[in-house]
Amino acid sequence: MPLQILLAAGASGDSEAQRMATVTLDKMAAGGLYDQVGGGFHRYTVDGAWQVPHFEKMLYDNAQLARIYGEAFQLTGDLRYAGIVDETLSFLQRDLGAQGGGFCSALDADSPNPEGEREEGWFYTWTPTELHAVLGDESPAFEDAYGVTDEGNFEGRNILHFPAPPTLEARRRWKKARLALQLERRKRPPPLRDEKVLTSWNGLAIGAFAYNGWLMGRDDWLDEARSTAELLLEGRQDGRLTRMRGEAGPEGTAFLEDYAFFVHGLLA
């Protein structure tokens, strides 16, 4: 919300407010806070360089950030922000899309390592040996671009990040390599997923897909927004929204935030 306020001020001519917002967005997207392979944002970082995150990934964070990066693209015309939107919404559809529609709440920070023990961040981190096995001769240049070292920056492994915010060309250069790493990463046991489909957080997701679908002419994103909205409307009981949809279907009485965020999405 503070970033949205700054972007709104920037749209009204406050260049310093716009600079504060875009510098923050650039740093967030360049660091380990952002999943450089699969798209989407982790929950927060534990260091001032935005490099080492708590690896949990939440629907509400990513829904709001997808909209904010879309607003930054609309204001500045910078295609880097459009790319972050695309990757983040793709992450939501691919990894948080719920069976039967809507979006699940979160991915856990921990996942099984090769010894079968749950370890924070193992799913998202890499060693130079692992990168070379996937990327071959391109690996040294990729490692330089993404700050990879032999000793690593997290418990002997590497959280991929750009040491400085990259240019659009730099991000585009490594698109094929990131896709190859994404496919390789799918072979790893994934983090656990919280399967609850919460009305409030799905309202935020509806807003992100609807706004960016309108902004970028993506009918598939508009369809995603519509189908999720229809799912929540169909789950009403006695004319009232429910709090969530679980294994047994819609349940619980909706709270004020459910109505507020769902209406926000419907307006978008």
C-alpha positions as CSV (number, residue, x, y, z in Angstrom):
1,M,0.0,0.0,0.0
2,P,2.8,2.5,0.6
3,L,4.2,1.8,-2.8
4,Q,0.7,2.4,-4.4
5,I,0.5,5.7,-2.6
6,L,4.0,6.7,-3.9
7,L,3.1,5.7,-7.5
8,A,-0.1,7.6,-7.3
9,A,1.8,10.7,-6.2
10,G,4.3,10.1,-9.0
11,A,1.4,10.0,-11.5
12,S,0.4,13.4,-10.1
13,G,3.8,14.9,-10.8
14,D,5.8,14.1,-7.7
15,S,9.1,12.9,-9.2
16,E,10.7,12.1,-5.8
17,A,7.7,9.9,-4.7
18,Q,8.0,8.0,-8.1
19,R,11.8,7.6,-7.6
20,M,11.2,6.1,-4.1
21,A,8.7,3.6,-5.5
22,T,10.7,2.5,-8.5
23,V,14.0,2.2,-6.7
24,T,12.3,0.0,-4.1
25,L,10.6,-2.1,-6.8
26,D,13.9,-2.5,-8.7
27,K,15.7,-3.7,-5.6
28,M,13.0,-6.1,-4.6
29,A,12.9,-7.7,-8.1
30,A,16.7,-7.9,-8.4
31,G,17.3,-9.6,-5.0
32,G,16.7,-13.0,-3.5
33,L,13.3,-11.8,-2.3
34,Y,12.2,-12.5,-5.9
35,D,12.2,-16.1,-7.2
36,Q,14.6,-15.5,-10.2
37,V,13.8,-19.0,-11.6
38,G,10.0,-19.5,-11.1
39,G,8.7,-15.9,-10.6
40,G,6.8,-14.6,-7.7
41,F,8.0,-13.1,-4.4
42,H,9.0,-14.7,-1.1
43,R,7.5,-13.3,2.1
44,Y,10.3,-11.1,3.2
45,T,14.1,-10.9,3.5
46,V,16.2,-11.2,6.7
47,D,18.9,-8.8,5.5
48,G,19.2,-5.3,4.2
49,A,20.4,-6.3,0.8
50,W,17.1,-8.0,-0.1
51,Q,19.2,-11.2,-0.7
52,V,18.3,-13.8,1.9
53,P,14.5,-14.4,2.1
54,H,12.2,-16.4,4.3
55,F,11.2,-18.7,1.5
56,E,7.5,-18.9,2.2
57,K,5.4,-17.6,-0.7
58,M,2.0,-16.1,0.0
59,L,-0.9,-15.4,-2.3
60,Y,-1.7,-12.1,-0.8
61,D,1.8,-10.7,-1.2
62,N,2.1,-11.8,-4.8
63,A,-1.4,-10.6,-5.8
64,Q,-0.7,-7.1,-4.4
65,L,2.8,-6.9,-5.9
66,A,1.6,-8.1,-9.3
67,R,-0.8,-5.2,-9.3
68,I,1.8,-2.7,-8.1
69,Y,4.3,-3.7,-10.7
70,G,1.6,-3.3,-13.3
71,E,0.9,0.2,-12.0
72,A,4.6,1.0,-12.2
73,F,4.6,-0.3,-15.8
74,Q,1.6,1.9,-16.7
75,L,3.3,4.9,-15.1
76,T,6.8,4.5,-16.5
77,G,6.4,2.3,-19.6
78,D,9.4,0.2,-18.3
79,L,9.0,-3.2,-19.8
80,R,11.0,-4.8,-16.9
81,Y,7.9,-4.2,-14.7
82,A,5.7,-5.9,-17.3
83,G,8.0,-8.9,-17.2
84,I,7.7,-9.2,-13.4
85,V,3.9,-9.1,-13.7
86,D,4.0,-11.8,-16.3
87,E,6.2,-14.1,-14.2
88,T,4.4,-13.5,-11.0
89,L,0.9,-14.1,-12.4
90,S,2.3,-17.2,-14.2
91,F,3.6,-18.4,-10.8
92,L,0.2,-17.9,-9.3
93,Q,-1.5,-20.0,-12.0
94,R,1.2,-22.7,-12.1
95,D,2.0,-23.2,-8.4
96,L,-1.0,-21.8,-6.5
97,G,-3.9,-22.6,-8.8
98,A,-6.4,-24.8,-6.9
99,Q,-8.1,-27.8,-8.2
100,G,-11.6,-26.7,-9.1
101,G,-10.6,-23.0,-9.5
102,G,-9.3,-20.1,-7.4
103,F,-5.9,-19.9,-5.7
104,C,-4.4,-21.7,-2.7
105,S,-3.0,-19.7,0.1
106,A,0.7,-20.3,0.4
107,L,3.8,-22.5,-0.3
108,D,5.9,-23.5,2.7
109,A,9.5,-22.4,3.2
110,D,10.8,-25.9,3.8
111,S,11.1,-28.9,1.4
112,P,12.8,-32.3,1.5
113,N,16.6,-32.3,0.7
114,P,18.2,-35.3,-1.0
115,E,18.5,-37.0,2.5
116,G,14.7,-36.6,2.9
117,E,15.0,-34.1,5.7
118,R,13.0,-30.9,5.5
119,E,15.3,-27.9,4.9
120,E,14.4,-24.3,4.5
121,G,15.1,-22.9,1.0
122,W,16.6,-26.1,-0.5
123,F,14.0,-26.2,-3.3
124,Y,15.0,-22.6,-4.4
125,T,18.8,-22.7,-4.0
126,W,21.7,-24.0,-6.2
127,T,25.3,-25.0,-6.2
128,P,27.7,-24.2,-9.1
129,T,27.8,-28.0,-9.9
130,E,24.0,-28.2,-10.1
131,L,23.9,-25.1,-12.4
132,H,26.6,-26.5,-14.7
133,A,24.8,-29.8,-15.0
134,V,21.8,-27.9,-16.5
135,L,23.4,-25.0,-18.3
136,G,26.7,-26.5,-19.5
137,D,29.1,-23.9,-21.0
138,E,26.7,-21.1,-20.3
139,S,26.9,-21.7,-16.6
140,P,30.0,-19.4,-15.8
141,A,28.4,-16.4,-17.4
142,F,25.1,-17.1,-15.7
143,E,26.8,-17.5,-12.3
144,D,28.5,-14.1,-12.7
145,A,25.2,-12.5,-13.6
146,Y,23.3,-14.0,-10.7
147,G,26.0,-13.6,-8.0
148,V,26.8,-17.3,-7.6
149,T,29.9,-18.3,-5.7
150,D,31.5,-21.6,-4.6
151,E,30.8,-20.9,-0.9
152,G,27.3,-19.7,-1.6
153,N,25.3,-17.1,0.3
154,F,22.9,-19.4,2.2
155,E,24.1,-22.4,4.1
156,G,26.6,-23.4,1.4
157,R,24.1,-22.9,-1.4
158,N,23.2,-20.0,-3.6
159,I,20.1,-17.8,-3.7
160,L,20.1,-16.4,-7.2
161,H,20.0,-12.6,-7.4
162,F,21.3,-9.8,-9.4
163,P,24.0,-7.8,-7.6
164,A,22.6,-4.7,-9.2
165,P,19.2,-4.1,-10.8
166,P,19.5,-5.6,-14.3
167,T,18.6,-4.0,-17.6
168,L,15.8,-5.4,-19.7
169,E,18.3,-6.9,-22.1
170,A,20.1,-8.7,-19.2
171,R,16.8,-10.3,-18.0
172,R,15.9,-11.3,-21.5
173,R,19.3,-12.8,-22.1
174,W,18.8,-15.4,-19.4
175,K,15.1,-16.3,-20.1
176,K,15.9,-19.6,-21.7
177,A,18.4,-20.6,-18.9
178,R,15.8,-19.7,-16.3
179,L,13.3,-21.9,-18.0
180,A,15.7,-24.8,-18.1
181,L,16.4,-24.4,-14.4
182,Q,12.7,-24.2,-13.7
183,L,12.2,-27.5,-15.4
184,E,15.1,-29.0,-13.5
185,R,13.7,-27.7,-10.2
186,R,10.4,-29.5,-10.8
187,K,12.2,-32.7,-10.3
188,R,12.8,-31.8,-6.7
189,P,10.2,-32.5,-4.0
190,P,8.2,-29.3,-3.8
191,P,7.3,-27.3,-0.6
192,L,4.0,-28.2,1.0
193,R,1.1,-26.1,-0.2
194,D,-1.7,-24.6,2.0
195,E,-4.8,-25.7,0.1
196,K,-7.2,-23.2,1.6
197,V,-8.9,-20.9,-1.0
198,L,-9.5,-17.8,1.1
199,T,-12.1,-15.3,-0.2
200,S,-10.1,-12.2,0.8
201,W,-6.8,-13.2,-0.8
202,N,-8.6,-14.5,-3.9
203,G,-10.2,-11.1,-4.1
204,L,-6.8,-9.5,-4.3
205,A,-5.8,-12.1,-7.0
206,I,-8.9,-11.2,-9.0
207,G,-7.9,-7.5,-8.9
208,A,-4.4,-8.3,-10.1
209,F,-5.5,-10.5,-13.0
210,A,-8.3,-8.1,-14.0
211,Y,-6.2,-4.9,-13.8
212,N,-3.2,-6.4,-15.7
213,G,-5.4,-8.2,-18.2
214,W,-6.9,-4.8,-19.1
215,L,-3.6,-3.0,-19.0
216,M,-1.7,-5.5,-21.2
217,G,-4.5,-6.8,-23.4
218,R,-4.3,-10.3,-21.9
219,D,-7.7,-12.0,-22.4
220,D,-6.4,-15.1,-20.6
221,W,-5.8,-13.0,-17.4
222,L,-9.3,-11.5,-17.7
223,D,-10.8,-14.9,-18.0
224,E,-8.8,-16.0,-14.9
225,A,-10.3,-13.1,-13.0
226,R,-13.8,-13.8,-14.1
227,S,-13.7,-17.5,-13.4
228,T,-12.3,-16.9,-9.9
229,A,-15.0,-14.3,-9.2
230,E,-17.7,-16.6,-10.4
231,L,-16.3,-19.4,-8.1
232,L,-16.6,-17.2,-5.0
233,L,-20.1,-16.0,-6.0
234,E,-21.3,-19.5,-6.5
235,G,-20.0,-20.4,-3.0
236,R,-22.3,-18.0,-1.2
237,Q,-24.6,-19.5,1.4
238,D,-27.9,-17.7,2.1
239,G,-26.8,-14.9,-0.1
240,R,-23.6,-14.3,2.0
241,L,-20.0,-14.9,1.1
242,T,-18.1,-17.7,2.9
243,R,-14.7,-17.3,4.4
244,M,-13.0,-20.0,2.4
245,R,-13.3,-23.1,0.3
246,G,-11.6,-26.2,1.7
247,E,-11.8,-29.9,1.1
248,A,-15.5,-30.0,2.1
249,G,-16.4,-27.0,-0.1
250,P,-17.4,-23.5,0.9
251,E,-17.4,-22.9,4.7
252,G,-17.3,-20.3,7.4
253,T,-18.8,-16.9,7.6
254,A,-17.0,-14.2,5.6
255,F,-15.3,-11.4,7.5
256,L,-15.1,-7.7,6.6
257,E,-11.8,-8.2,4.8
258,D,-13.4,-10.9,2.6
259,Y,-16.0,-8.4,1.4
260,A,-13.6,-5.5,1.1
261,F,-11.0,-7.4,-1.0
262,F,-13.5,-9.2,-3.1
263,V,-15.4,-6.0,-3.9
264,H,-12.0,-4.5,-4.7
265,G,-11.4,-7.3,-7.2
266,L,-14.9,-7.0,-8.7
267,L,-14.4,-3.3,-9.3
268,A,-11.2,-4.0,-11.1
